[in-house]
Every structure is written in structure tokens, then in C-alpha cells.
């Protein structure tokens, strides 16, 4: 998801009482943010953002 929407989503989900699996994590060095939460059926969903999506999706050299 777009970087600027990740924090808005985190705050909204927290306010709605979503069950996070661990604490949401922002790694500024990598320019990535992740959060995991459970859906109503108990499945874990990952929401991830990247400051540079092209860099993130590029295969390792």
C-alpha cells in the first residue's frame, strides 16, 4: 500500500479494535513498514508499505 496510507490504516484499525499480531513495525533503514492482524475468521493478514516500491520489488543482485 502507499506509504502515506499505511499509518492512517494502522491508526484506523487500532481505533476499530483490530487484533494485531505483534506490534506494527517501521524500519526506516529499509524504508518498509509492516503490520499483521487477524481477520474475523482468525486468518493473519499482512499490510505492508514501502517508500520505494521499485526497490522493494527488484530481485536481489
mmCIF file of the N, C-alpha and C atoms, coordinates in Angstrom:
data_MODEL
# 
_entry.id   MODEL 
# 
loop_
_atom_site.group_PDB 
_atom_site.id 
_atom_site.type_symbol 
_atom_site.label_atom_id 
_atom_site.label_alt_id 
_atom_site.label_comp_id 
_atom_site.label_asym_id 
_atom_site.label_entity_id 
_atom_site.label_seq_id 
_atom_site.pdbx_PDB_ins_code 
_atom_site.Cartn_x 
_atom_site.Cartn_y 
_atom_site.Cartn_z 
_atom_site.occupancy 
_atom_site.B_iso_or_equiv 
_atom_site.pdbx_formal_charge 
_atom_site.auth_seq_id 
_atom_site.auth_comp_id 
_atom_site.auth_asym_id 
_atom_site.auth_atom_id 
_atom_site.pdbx_PDB_model_num 
ATOM 1   N N  . UNK A 1 1  ? 0.842   -1.171  0.000  1.00 0.00 ? 1  UNK A N  1 
ATOM 2   C CA . UNK A 1 1  ? 0.000   0.000   0.000  1.00 0.00 ? 1  UNK A CA 1 
ATOM 3   C C  . UNK A 1 1  ? 0.885   1.232   0.000  1.00 0.00 ? 1  UNK A C  1 
ATOM 4   N N  . UNK A 1 2  ? 0.384   2.350   -0.439 1.00 0.00 ? 2  UNK A N  1 
ATOM 5   C CA . UNK A 1 2  ? 1.181   3.581   -0.415 1.00 0.00 ? 2  UNK A CA 1 
ATOM 6   C C  . UNK A 1 2  ? 1.634   3.919   1.014  1.00 0.00 ? 2  UNK A C  1 
ATOM 7   N N  . UNK A 1 3  ? 2.845   4.384   1.114  1.00 0.00 ? 3  UNK A N  1 
ATOM 8   C CA . UNK A 1 3  ? 3.461   4.669   2.421  1.00 0.00 ? 3  UNK A CA 1 
ATOM 9   C C  . UNK A 1 3  ? 2.577   5.579   3.281  1.00 0.00 ? 3  UNK A C  1 
ATOM 10  N N  . UNK A 1 4  ? 2.083   6.654   2.686  1.00 0.00 ? 4  UNK A N  1 
ATOM 11  C CA . UNK A 1 4  ? 1.315   7.626   3.478  1.00 0.00 ? 4  UNK A CA 1 
ATOM 12  C C  . UNK A 1 4  ? -0.018  7.057   3.955  1.00 0.00 ? 4  UNK A C  1 
ATOM 13  N N  . UNK A 1 5  ? -0.512  5.999   3.324  1.00 0.00 ? 5  UNK A N  1 
ATOM 14  C CA . UNK A 1 5  ? -1.775  5.399   3.755  1.00 0.00 ? 5  UNK A CA 1 
ATOM 15  C C  . UNK A 1 5  ? -1.577  4.352   4.845  1.00 0.00 ? 5  UNK A C  1 
ATOM 16  N N  . UNK A 1 6  ? -0.360  3.830   4.986  1.00 0.00 ? 6  UNK A N  1 
ATOM 17  C CA . UNK A 1 6  ? -0.100  2.774   5.964  1.00 0.00 ? 6  UNK A CA 1 
ATOM 18  C C  . UNK A 1 6  ? -0.372  3.259   7.391  1.00 0.00 ? 6  UNK A C  1 
ATOM 19  N N  . UNK A 1 7  ? 0.162   4.406   7.745  1.00 0.00 ? 7  UNK A N  1 
ATOM 20  C CA . UNK A 1 7  ? -0.040  4.930   9.106  1.00 0.00 ? 7  UNK A CA 1 
ATOM 21  C C  . UNK A 1 7  ? -1.512  5.242   9.355  1.00 0.00 ? 7  UNK A C  1 
ATOM 22  N N  . UNK A 1 8  ? -2.205  5.805   8.367  1.00 0.00 ? 8  UNK A N  1 
ATOM 23  C CA . UNK A 1 8  ? -3.639  6.063   8.518  1.00 0.00 ? 8  UNK A CA 1 
ATOM 24  C C  . UNK A 1 8  ? -4.396  4.753   8.754  1.00 0.00 ? 8  UNK A C  1 
ATOM 25  N N  . UNK A 1 9  ? -4.029  3.712   8.014  1.00 0.00 ? 9  UNK A N  1 
ATOM 26  C CA . UNK A 1 9  ? -4.681  2.413   8.183  1.00 0.00 ? 9  UNK A CA 1 
ATOM 27  C C  . UNK A 1 9  ? -4.393  1.842   9.569  1.00 0.00 ? 9  UNK A C  1 
ATOM 28  N N  . UNK A 1 10 ? -3.149  1.963   10.032 1.00 0.00 ? 10 UNK A N  1 
ATOM 29  C CA . UNK A 1 10 ? -2.788  1.454   11.364 1.00 0.00 ? 10 UNK A CA 1 
ATOM 30  C C  . UNK A 1 10 ? -3.615  2.121   12.452 1.00 0.00 ? 10 UNK A C  1 
ATOM 31  N N  . UNK A 1 11 ? -3.708  3.441   12.375 1.00 0.00 ? 11 UNK A N  1 
ATOM 32  C CA . UNK A 1 11 ? -4.474  4.175   13.390 1.00 0.00 ? 11 UNK A CA 1 
ATOM 33  C C  . UNK A 1 11 ? -5.958  3.828   13.337 1.00 0.00 ? 11 UNK A C  1 
ATOM 34  N N  . UNK A 1 12 ? -6.495  3.717   12.141 1.00 0.00 ? 12 UNK A N  1 
ATOM 35  C CA . UNK A 1 12 ? -7.916  3.387   11.985 1.00 0.00 ? 12 UNK A CA 1 
ATOM 36  C C  . UNK A 1 12 ? -8.212  1.978   12.505 1.00 0.00 ? 12 UNK A C  1 
ATOM 37  N N  . UNK A 1 13 ? -7.354  1.026   12.148 1.00 0.00 ? 13 UNK A N  1 
ATOM 38  C CA . UNK A 1 13 ? -7.550  -0.343  12.617 1.00 0.00 ? 13 UNK A CA 1 
ATOM 39  C C  . UNK A 1 13 ? -7.441  -0.440  14.135 1.00 0.00 ? 13 UNK A C  1 
ATOM 40  N N  . UNK A 1 14 ? -6.482  0.281   14.714 1.00 0.00 ? 14 UNK A N  1 
ATOM 41  C CA . UNK A 1 14 ? -6.336  0.290   16.175 1.00 0.00 ? 14 UNK A CA 1 
ATOM 42  C C  . UNK A 1 14 ? -7.598  0.843   16.820 1.00 0.00 ? 14 UNK A C  1 
ATOM 43  N N  . UNK A 1 15 ? -8.105  1.944   16.286 1.00 0.00 ? 15 UNK A N  1 
ATOM 44  C CA . UNK A 1 15 ? -9.314  2.572   16.822 1.00 0.00 ? 15 UNK A CA 1 
ATOM 45  C C  . UNK A 1 15 ? -10.518 1.627   16.731 1.00 0.00 ? 15 UNK A C  1 
ATOM 46  N N  . UNK A 1 16 ? -10.563 0.819   15.665 1.00 0.00 ? 16 UNK A N  1 
ATOM 47  C CA . UNK A 1 16 ? -11.663 -0.122  15.478 1.00 0.00 ? 16 UNK A CA 1 
ATOM 48  C C  . UNK A 1 16 ? -11.513 -1.390  16.319 1.00 0.00 ? 16 UNK A C  1 
ATOM 49  N N  . UNK A 1 17 ? -10.379 -1.518  17.009 1.00 0.00 ? 17 UNK A N  1 
ATOM 50  C CA . UNK A 1 17 ? -10.167 -2.669  17.880 1.00 0.00 ? 17 UNK A CA 1 
ATOM 51  C C  . UNK A 1 17 ? -9.639  -3.905  17.170 1.00 0.00 ? 17 UNK A C  1 
ATOM 52  N N  . UNK A 1 18 ? -8.980  -3.716  16.037 1.00 0.00 ? 18 UNK A N  1 
ATOM 53  C CA . UNK A 1 18 ? -8.402  -4.850  15.304 1.00 0.00 ? 18 UNK A CA 1 
ATOM 54  C C  . UNK A 1 18 ? -7.375  -5.557  16.183 1.00 0.00 ? 18 UNK A C  1 
ATOM 55  N N  . UNK A 1 19 ? -7.282  -6.869  16.006 1.00 0.00 ? 19 UNK A N  1 
ATOM 56  C CA . UNK A 1 19 ? -6.327  -7.665  16.767 1.00 0.00 ? 19 UNK A CA 1 
ATOM 57  C C  . UNK A 1 19 ? -5.024  -7.783  15.981 1.00 0.00 ? 19 UNK A C  1 
ATOM 58  N N  . UNK A 1 20 ? -4.017  -7.023  16.407 1.00 0.00 ? 20 UNK A N  1 
ATOM 59  C CA . UNK A 1 20 ? -2.712  -7.079  15.764 1.00 0.00 ? 20 UNK A CA 1 
ATOM 60  C C  . UNK A 1 20 ? -1.951  -8.290  16.277 1.00 0.00 ? 20 UNK A C  1 
ATOM 61  N N  . UNK A 1 21 ? -1.167  -8.893  15.396 1.00 0.00 ? 21 UNK A N  1 
ATOM 62  C CA . UNK A 1 21 ? -0.279  -9.984  15.768 1.00 0.00 ? 21 UNK A CA 1 
ATOM 63  C C  . UNK A 1 21 ? 1.098   -9.348  15.917 1.00 0.00 ? 21 UNK A C  1 
ATOM 64  N N  . UNK A 1 22 ? 1.512   -9.076  17.114 1.00 0.00 ? 22 UNK A N  1 
ATOM 65  C CA . UNK A 1 22 ? 2.736   -8.318  17.345 1.00 0.00 ? 22 UNK A CA 1 
ATOM 66  C C  . UNK A 1 22 ? 2.481   -6.844  17.074 1.00 0.00 ? 22 UNK A C  1 
ATOM 67  N N  . UNK A 1 23 ? 3.460   -6.041  17.378 1.00 0.00 ? 23 UNK A N  1 
ATOM 68  C CA . UNK A 1 23 ? 3.320   -4.601  17.174 1.00 0.00 ? 23 UNK A CA 1 
ATOM 69  C C  . UNK A 1 23 ? 3.628   -4.240  15.723 1.00 0.00 ? 23 UNK A C  1 
ATOM 70  N N  . UNK A 1 24 ? 2.887   -3.286  15.148 1.00 0.00 ? 24 UNK A N  1 
ATOM 71  C CA . UNK A 1 24 ? 3.253   -2.796  13.809 1.00 0.00 ? 24 UNK A CA 1 
ATOM 72  C C  . UNK A 1 24 ? 4.700   -2.304  13.826 1.00 0.00 ? 24 UNK A C  1 
ATOM 73  N N  . UNK A 1 25 ? 5.405   -2.499  12.715 1.00 0.00 ? 25 UNK A N  1 
ATOM 74  C CA . UNK A 1 25 ? 6.832   -2.236  12.672 1.00 0.00 ? 25 UNK A CA 1 
ATOM 75  C C  . UNK A 1 25 ? 7.180   -1.330  11.502 1.00 0.00 ? 25 UNK A C  1 
ATOM 76  N N  . UNK A 1 26 ? 7.982   -0.294  11.785 1.00 0.00 ? 26 UNK A N  1 
ATOM 77  C CA . UNK A 1 26 ? 8.512   0.579   10.739 1.00 0.00 ? 26 UNK A CA 1 
ATOM 78  C C  . UNK A 1 26 ? 10.030  0.462   10.779 1.00 0.00 ? 26 UNK A C  1 
ATOM 79  N N  . UNK A 1 27 ? 10.619  0.093   9.648  1.00 0.00 ? 27 UNK A N  1 
ATOM 80  C CA . UNK A 1 27 ? 12.067  0.001   9.516  1.00 0.00 ? 27 UNK A CA 1 
ATOM 81  C C  . UNK A 1 27 ? 12.510  1.127   8.588  1.00 0.00 ? 27 UNK A C  1 
ATOM 82  N N  . UNK A 1 28 ? 12.919  2.233   9.177  1.00 0.00 ? 28 UNK A N  1 
ATOM 83  C CA . UNK A 1 28 ? 13.306  3.405   8.384  1.00 0.00 ? 28 UNK A CA 1 
ATOM 84  C C  . UNK A 1 28 ? 14.532  3.124   7.516  1.00 0.00 ? 28 UNK A C  1 
ATOM 85  N N  . UNK A 1 29 ? 15.460  2.292   8.000  1.00 0.00 ? 29 UNK A N  1 
ATOM 86  C CA . UNK A 1 29 ? 16.667  1.990   7.226  1.00 0.00 ? 29 UNK A CA 1 
ATOM 87  C C  . UNK A 1 29 ? 16.312  1.298   5.908  1.00 0.00 ? 29 UNK A C  1 
ATOM 88  N N  . UNK A 1 30 ? 15.332  0.410   5.941  1.00 0.00 ? 30 UNK A N  1 
ATOM 89  C CA . UNK A 1 30 ? 14.899  -0.285  4.720  1.00 0.00 ? 30 UNK A CA 1 
ATOM 90  C C  . UNK A 1 30 ? 13.781  0.452   3.995  1.00 0.00 ? 30 UNK A C  1 
ATOM 91  N N  . UNK A 1 31 ? 13.173  1.421   4.676  1.00 0.00 ? 31 UNK A N  1 
ATOM 92  C CA . UNK A 1 31 ? 12.050  2.139   4.076  1.00 0.00 ? 31 UNK A CA 1 
ATOM 93  C C  . UNK A 1 31 ? 10.817  1.266   3.935  1.00 0.00 ? 31 UNK A C  1 
ATOM 94  N N  . UNK A 1 32 ? 10.597  0.392   4.939  1.00 0.00 ? 32 UNK A N  1 
ATOM 95  C CA . UNK A 1 32 ? 9.454   -0.513  4.908  1.00 0.00 ? 32 UNK A CA 1 
ATOM 96  C C  . UNK A 1 32 ? 8.678   -0.450  6.212  1.00 0.00 ? 32 UNK A C  1 
ATOM 97  N N  . UNK A 1 33 ? 7.385   -0.692  6.101  1.00 0.00 ? 33 UNK A N  1 
ATOM 98  C CA . UNK A 1 33 ? 6.516   -0.756  7.272  1.00 0.00 ? 33 UNK A CA 1 
ATOM 99  C C  . UNK A 1 33 ? 5.611   -1.971  7.109  1.00 0.00 ? 33 UNK A C  1 
ATOM 100 N N  . UNK A 1 34 ? 5.385   -2.691  8.219  1.00 0.00 ? 34 UNK A N  1 
ATOM 101 C CA . UNK A 1 34 ? 4.551   -3.887  8.180  1.00 0.00 ? 34 UNK A CA 1 
ATOM 102 C C  . UNK A 1 34 ? 3.667   -3.944  9.415  1.00 0.00 ? 34 UNK A C  1 
ATOM 103 N N  . UNK A 1 35 ? 2.513   -4.534  9.218  1.00 0.00 ? 35 UNK A N  1 
ATOM 104 C CA . UNK A 1 35 ? 1.671   -4.883  10.349 1.00 0.00 ? 35 UNK A CA 1 
ATOM 105 C C  . UNK A 1 35 ? 0.919   -6.150  9.991  1.00 0.00 ? 35 UNK A C  1 
ATOM 106 N N  . UNK A 1 36 ? 0.682   -6.940  11.009 1.00 0.00 ? 36 UNK A N  1 
ATOM 107 C CA . UNK A 1 36 ? -0.061  -8.181  10.839 1.00 0.00 ? 36 UNK A CA 1 
ATOM 108 C C  . UNK A 1 36 ? -1.274  -8.115  11.751 1.00 0.00 ? 36 UNK A C  1 
ATOM 109 N N  . UNK A 1 37 ? -2.394  -8.545  11.236 1.00 0.00 ? 37 UNK A N  1 
ATOM 110 C CA . UNK A 1 37 ? -3.594  -8.576  12.054 1.00 0.00 ? 37 UNK A CA 1 
ATOM 111 C C  . UNK A 1 37 ? -4.432  -9.771  11.667 1.00 0.00 ? 37 UNK A C  1 
ATOM 112 N N  . UNK A 1 38 ? -5.378  -10.107 12.547 1.00 0.00 ? 38 UNK A N  1 
ATOM 113 C CA . UNK A 1 38 ? -6.256  -11.243 12.288 1.00 0.00 ? 38 UNK A CA 1 
ATOM 114 C C  . UNK A 1 38 ? -7.584  -10.763 11.742 1.00 0.00 ? 38 UNK A C  1 
ATOM 115 N N  . UNK A 1 39 ? -8.070  -11.502 10.737 1.00 0.00 ? 39 UNK A N  1 
ATOM 116 C CA . UNK A 1 39 ? -9.404  -11.196 10.219 1.00 0.00 ? 39 UNK A CA 1 
ATOM 117 C C  . UNK A 1 39 ? -10.437 -11.895 11.120 1.00 0.00 ? 39 UNK A C  1 
ATOM 118 N N  . UNK A 1 40 ? -11.716 -11.665 10.910 1.00 0.00 ? 40 UNK A N  1 
ATOM 119 C CA . UNK A 1 40 ? -12.736 -12.258 11.789 1.00 0.00 ? 40 UNK A CA 1 
ATOM 120 C C  . UNK A 1 40 ? -12.697 -13.795 11.858 1.00 0.00 ? 40 UNK A C  1 
ATOM 121 N N  . UNK A 1 41 ? -12.135 -14.454 10.850 1.00 0.00 ? 41 UNK A N  1 
ATOM 122 C CA . UNK A 1 41 ? -12.033 -15.910 10.863 1.00 0.00 ? 41 UNK A CA 1 
ATOM 123 C C  . UNK A 1 41 ? -10.724 -16.404 11.466 1.00 0.00 ? 41 UNK A C  1 
ATOM 124 N N  . UNK A 1 42 ? -9.875  -15.483 11.916 1.00 0.00 ? 42 UNK A N  1 
ATOM 125 C CA . UNK A 1 42 ? -8.618  -15.856 12.553 1.00 0.00 ? 42 UNK A CA 1 
ATOM 126 C C  . UNK A 1 42 ? -7.429  -15.959 11.619 1.00 0.00 ? 42 UNK A C  1 
ATOM 127 N N  . UNK A 1 43 ? -7.622  -15.670 10.342 1.00 0.00 ? 43 UNK A N  1 
ATOM 128 C CA . UNK A 1 43 ? -6.507  -15.698 9.406  1.00 0.00 ? 43 UNK A CA 1 
ATOM 129 C C  . UNK A 1 43 ? -5.640  -14.448 9.585  1.00 0.00 ? 43 UNK A C  1 
ATOM 130 N N  . UNK A 1 44 ? -4.333  -14.620 9.457  1.00 0.00 ? 44 UNK A N  1 
ATOM 131 C CA . UNK A 1 44 ? -3.410  -13.496 9.613  1.00 0.00 ? 44 UNK A CA 1 
ATOM 132 C C  . UNK A 1 44 ? -3.233  -12.804 8.263  1.00 0.00 ? 44 UNK A C  1 
ATOM 133 N N  . UNK A 1 45 ? -3.349  -11.489 8.286  1.00 0.00 ? 45 UNK A N  1 
ATOM 134 C CA . UNK A 1 45 ? -3.203  -10.649 7.100  1.00 0.00 ? 45 UNK A CA 1 
ATOM 135 C C  . UNK A 1 45 ? -2.019  -9.715  7.320  1.00 0.00 ? 45 UNK A C  1 
ATOM 136 N N  . UNK A 1 46 ? -1.173  -9.569  6.298  1.00 0.00 ? 46 UNK A N  1 
ATOM 137 C CA . UNK A 1 46 ? -0.047  -8.642  6.367  1.00 0.00 ? 46 UNK A CA 1 
ATOM 138 C C  . UNK A 1 46 ? -0.369  -7.412  5.528  1.00 0.00 ? 46 UNK A C  1 
ATOM 139 N N  . UNK A 1 47 ? -0.184  -6.246  6.100  1.00 0.00 ? 47 UNK A N  1 
ATOM 140 C CA . UNK A 1 47 ? -0.288  -4.980  5.366  1.00 0.00 ? 47 UNK A CA 1 
ATOM 141 C C  . UNK A 1 47 ? 1.106   -4.378  5.367  1.00 0.00 ? 47 UNK A C  1 
ATOM 142 N N  . UNK A 1 48 ? 1.604   -4.101  4.178  1.00 0.00 ? 48 UNK A N  1 
ATOM 143 C CA . UNK A 1 48 ? 2.988   -3.660  4.047  1.00 0.00 ? 48 UNK A CA 1 
ATOM 144 C C  . UNK A 1 48 ? 3.059   -2.422  3.163  1.00 0.00 ? 48 UNK A C  1 
ATOM 145 N N  . UNK A 1 49 ? 3.980   -1.538  3.502  1.00 0.00 ? 49 UNK A N  1 
ATOM 146 C CA . UNK A 1 49 ? 4.226   -0.338  2.703  1.00 0.00 ? 49 UNK A CA 1 
ATOM 147 C C  . UNK A 1 49 ? 5.725   -0.214  2.472  1.00 0.00 ? 49 UNK A C  1 
ATOM 148 N N  . UNK A 1 50 ? 6.065   0.435   1.376  1.00 0.00 ? 50 UNK A N  1 
ATOM 149 C CA . UNK A 1 50 ? 7.461   0.665   1.052  1.00 0.00 ? 50 UNK A CA 1 
ATOM 150 C C  . UNK A 1 50 ? 7.618   2.077   0.521  1.00 0.00 ? 50 UNK A C  1 
ATOM 151 N N  . UNK A 1 51 ? 8.669   2.753   0.959  1.00 0.00 ? 51 UNK A N  1 
ATOM 152 C CA . UNK A 1 51 ? 8.925   4.106   0.455  1.00 0.00 ? 51 UNK A CA 1 
ATOM 153 C C  . UNK A 1 51 ? 9.317   4.072   -1.021 1.00 0.00 ? 51 UNK A C  1 
ATOM 154 N N  . UNK A 1 52 ? 10.026  3.008   -1.443 1.00 0.00 ? 52 UNK A N  1 
ATOM 155 C CA . UNK A 1 52 ? 10.476  2.871   -2.829 1.00 0.00 ? 52 UNK A CA 1 
ATOM 156 C C  . UNK A 1 52 ? 10.030  1.499   -3.329 1.00 0.00 ? 52 UNK A C  1 
ATOM 157 N N  . UNK A 1 53 ? 8.836   1.416   -3.867 1.00 0.00 ? 53 UNK A N  1 
ATOM 158 C CA . UNK A 1 53 ? 8.251   0.142   -4.276 1.00 0.00 ? 53 UNK A CA 1 
ATOM 159 C C  . UNK A 1 53 ? 9.095   -0.552  -5.336 1.00 0.00 ? 53 UNK A C  1 
ATOM 160 N N  . UNK A 1 54 ? 9.704   0.188   -6.247 1.00 0.00 ? 54 UNK A N  1 
ATOM 161 C CA . UNK A 1 54 ? 10.532  -0.419  -7.282 1.00 0.00 ? 54 UNK A CA 1 
ATOM 162 C C  . UNK A 1 54 ? 11.743  -1.119  -6.660 1.00 0.00 ? 54 UNK A C  1 
ATOM 163 N N  . UNK A 1 55 ? 12.342  -0.501  -5.666 1.00 0.00 ? 55 UNK A N  1 
ATOM 164 C CA . UNK A 1 55 ? 13.486  -1.108  -4.976 1.00 0.00 ? 55 UNK A CA 1 
ATOM 165 C C  . UNK A 1 55 ? 13.057  -2.369  -4.230 1.00 0.00 ? 55 UNK A C  1 
ATOM 166 N N  . UNK A 1 56 ? 11.911  -2.321  -3.611 1.00 0.00 ? 56 UNK A N  1 
ATOM 167 C CA . UNK A 1 56 ? 11.422  -3.465  -2.853 1.00 0.00 ? 56 UNK A CA 1 
ATOM 168 C C  . UNK A 1 56 ? 11.123  -4.657  -3.758 1.00 0.00 ? 56 UNK A C  1 
ATOM 169 N N  . UNK A 1 57 ? 10.563  -4.394  -4.931 1.00 0.00 ? 57 UNK A N  1 
ATOM 170 C CA . UNK A 1 57 ? 10.177  -5.482  -5.826 1.00 0.00 ? 57 UNK A CA 1 
ATOM 171 C C  . UNK A 1 57 ? 11.307  -5.983  -6.709 1.00 0.00 ? 57 UNK A C  1 
ATOM 172 N N  . UNK A 1 58 ? 12.413  -5.260  -6.737 1.00 0.00 ? 58 UNK A N  1 
ATOM 173 C CA . UNK A 1 58 ? 13.553  -5.641  -7.568 1.00 0.00 ? 58 UNK A CA 1 
ATOM 174 C C  . UNK A 1 58 ? 14.198  -6.906  -6.989 1.00 0.00 ? 58 UNK A C  1 
ATOM 175 N N  . UNK A 1 59 ? 14.515  -7.903  -7.833 1.00 0.00 ? 59 UNK A N  1 
ATOM 176 C CA . UNK A 1 59 ? 15.172  -9.121  -7.342 1.00 0.00 ? 59 UNK A CA 1 
ATOM 177 C C  . UNK A 1 59 ? 16.569  -8.787  -6.803 1.00 0.00 ? 59 UNK A C  1 
ATOM 178 N N  . UNK A 1 60 ? 17.035  -9.552  -5.825 1.00 0.00 ? 60 UNK A N  1 
ATOM 179 C CA . UNK A 1 60 ? 18.376  -9.298  -5.282 1.00 0.00 ? 60 UNK A CA 1 
ATOM 180 C C  . UNK A 1 60 ? 19.436  -9.486  -6.364 1.00 0.00 ? 60 UNK A C  1 
ATOM 181 N N  . UNK A 1 61 ? 20.501  -8.713  -6.255 1.00 0.00 ? 61 UNK A N  1 
ATOM 182 C CA . UNK A 1 61 ? 21.598  -8.793  -7.256 1.00 0.00 ? 61 UNK A CA 1 
ATOM 183 C C  . UNK A 1 61 ? 22.461  -10.013 -7.013 1.00 0.00 ? 61 UNK A C  1 
# 
